[in-house]
Amino acid sequence: MNQAVITMKNKGFTTKIVHGDRESPIEHGSVHKPVHHVVLYGYDTTEELAAVFQNKQPGYSYGRQNNPTTTALQAKISALETGVDTLCFATGMAAITATCLTLLKAGDHLVSSQFLFGNTNSLFQTLTQFGIEVTFVDATDVANVEAAVQPNTRMVFVETIANPCTQVADLKAIGDFCRRQDLVYVVDNTMTSPALFLPKAVGAGLSINSLSKCIAGHGEVLGGAVTDLGEYDWSRYPNINPAYRTGDPQKWGLQQIRKKGLRDMGATLAPDSAHRIAIGSETLALRMDKACSNAQALAEYFSRHKAIKQVYYPGLAAHPQHQRAQELFNGFGALMSIDLVDNDACFDVLNKLQGVVLSSHLGDNRTLAIPVAHTIFFEMGPERRASMGISDGTIRLSVGIEDRDDLLEDFERALG
Ligand SMILES: *Cc1c(COP(=O)(O)O)cnc(C)c1O
């Protein structure tokens, strides 16, 4: 028996997450959508089967392309991002790869922030092997993006708060510029999550989230998503395949990513993972609130500590983009980095931490620390590291939801 269907129109952020599943009927009054462990979908008549394959009737075709549990998660993420539609993938990197490989082709040019998640940086190097030009710029100032644009530029890619030195991109001005130039504006919203920032507010065409980080939140499941925010006019985009130029032009971009990126490349999110991410997301805003307030307390403590040379956190008044972060975001995030006065003490300090976990992950309930030059940014070499502001004594922290005093005590002991 179905419960009455409810509506989440005009409801607040967390209300939308925790009640959104009931916007369409669920059997037995279950408050969660069921997990559909299935690969194939059978139909009663050949007519129905053909209609589903020809997009004349809604329905599911094959598990690599769609699953009702994933559809429910996609609806949830679209609601959080206030977007038109969302497509989920096995990981955040799969979402970024599918987006770039399906919307760009050989001879095109991509302008990217130089302050970039390490694996995205590595992917963009790979794109150059397929004849796609990439220019990395300091995206904290739109002037650098404008200067890099060429006649063959198709896309601008930025992150909100960059890893590890927390530069905040000139998000609004870049959005205005991309609109004037008809460029697809892709914002990786992972570090802020829709709880702190809506890329739609700055005119982004696509928002990408690694669901593995704050959205799922508990460090137990991987996933990624790309959301079309309805801000880009795909009828003006030259790379949409004629086969996908049908129906509402607002859907063409995601349609091409769905067919060429999800169906053909096959990095499908498992239904069980979709369910876990949906559950984790229910507390996203609560967790972000707590993590941001812990991060602010730690940043202020670090900025007074004599063993620390520099603190990178947008919540500090001294941060170069503090004002911008305050205007754009609902909070300053859980990502922070510190430079020690003595680079050689880096491993020693980290080894003395007891509660904080030494780990490469981000956006977890637990506070995590990592020496970035020796680990996640090791592969890119000293020159590129220097251009990103990374030194051998840079420690990145992803602040969790532990009790604040326990965190302060842990760092007080480690810093000596
Ligand atoms: C982690 C991360 C990704 C990649 O996400 P995965 O789910 O680990 O593949 C992409 N962008 C940013 C900013 C990230 O922090």
The ligand as a Tripos MOL2 file, in Angstrom:
@<TRIPOS>MOLECULE
LIG
   15    15     1     0     0
SMALL
NO_CHARGES

@<TRIPOS>ATOM
      1 C1         37.9840   13.5420   -3.7130 C.3       1 LIG1
      2 C2         37.7530   14.5700   -4.7320 C.ar      1 LIG1
      3 C3         37.4130   14.2130   -6.0350 C.ar      1 LIG1
      4 C4         37.3400   12.7790   -6.4850 C.3       1 LIG1
      5 O1         36.3530   12.0580   -5.8330 O.3       1 LIG1
      6 P1         36.4140   10.4540   -5.6720 P.3       1 LIG1
      7 O2         35.0340   10.1230   -5.2370 O.co2     1 LIG1
      8 O3         37.4530   10.1510   -4.6530 O.co2     1 LIG1
      9 O4         36.7500    9.9030   -7.0170 O.co2     1 LIG1
     10 C5         37.1990   15.2190   -6.9450 C.ar      1 LIG1
     11 N1         37.3010   16.5100   -6.6040 N.ar      1 LIG1
     12 C6         37.6310   16.9000   -5.3620 C.ar      1 LIG1
     13 C7         37.7140   18.3560   -5.0450 C.3       1 LIG1
     14 C8         37.8600   15.9420   -4.3780 C.ar      1 LIG1
     15 O5         38.2060   16.3290   -3.1510 O.3       1 LIG1
@<TRIPOS>BOND
     1     1     2 1
     2     2     3 ar
     3     2    14 ar
     4     3     4 1
     5     3    10 ar
     6     4     5 1
     7     5     6 1
     8     6     7 2
     9     6     8 1
    10     6     9 1
    11    10    11 ar
    12    11    12 ar
    13    12    13 1
    14    12    14 ar
    15    14    15 1
@<TRIPOS>SUBSTRUCTURE
     1 LIG1         1 GROUP 0 **** ****
